[in-house]
Each structure stands twice: as C-alpha cells, then as structure tokens.
Amino acid sequence: MLAVFERTFHTSHSFLDSSEQIKARQHLALLLSRPETLIAEVDSSVIAFITVDDGDYISALYVDLPHVSRGVASALLQAAQDRHQILWLHVFAQNVSAVQFYKARGFAVVDEDRQIDSSGRRHRRFEMENANGFATYR
C-alpha cells in the first residue's frame, strides 16, 4: 500500500513540496494499522486502497496510476459506503480530479478551510460529505 502511495502522491498533490510527501507517508503508515482499510489487488499486488477511521472519515484513497481509469476507486468508495451511512473527507481544492471524482459520486462541499504547508503556503481545502440519503448532524 505504501508503494501505491509513493507512486501516486506527487501526481495528485503536485502543488505540495516534496517534504509534505514525507510527512504524509509517515501519517499514512499509522493509518494503515486502522481496522478499516480496504484494498484492491490484481495478481496478488495491491493496486489501490481506502482507509476509513472510526468517525466515518476517509483518511486515504489512492489508486496506482495504471489503474486510475478502471473504476477501482469507485468500487472501493462504494464498498466503504456500503459499510457507513455517512462518509466525509478533506480534499485540497487544487486536487481538481479528486474533487470532481467525489462530486460525481454524490459528495458535496460542506465547509472550506486553509491548510498551511511546511513552506508556509496556504492551500484551500474542502470538507466533503456524502450522507447516503440520511440527514447529517456533526
């Protein structure tokens, strides 16, 4: 799973410094010990994964680049939605493909903030949520 992350992080987060990838990788290593990490495999090799924490928060969804257009991310997201009434996440506004991906699958922007990277640059970040037809109260 970390190899998938290594191959895909810079493409989806090209607006961040490389030092941010190191911090994100360390954080991801902790996340992968969480009980709900779903993976997709081809020929016994991990090609994608999604991690959802106890608070219904999608903390990671990465798909290896050769498999991006094959519906793998949609399948993993659907599997997570089948287990949760409400899912939410944060995504950088500059990660346009991710924002479009989630919007196309029924997620809506419910809040916005700014995240400061290690270089002191501010990045717009959306909080997105999909309630699977249920009213949400957080």
ABEGO torsion letter per residue (X at the ends): XAAAAAAAAAAAAAABBAAAAAAAAAAAAAAAABABBBBBBBGGBBABBBBBBAAGBBABBBBBAAAAAAGAAAAAAAAAAAABABBBBBBBAABAAAAAAAAAAGBBBABBBBBBBAAGBBBBBBBBBBAGGBBBBX
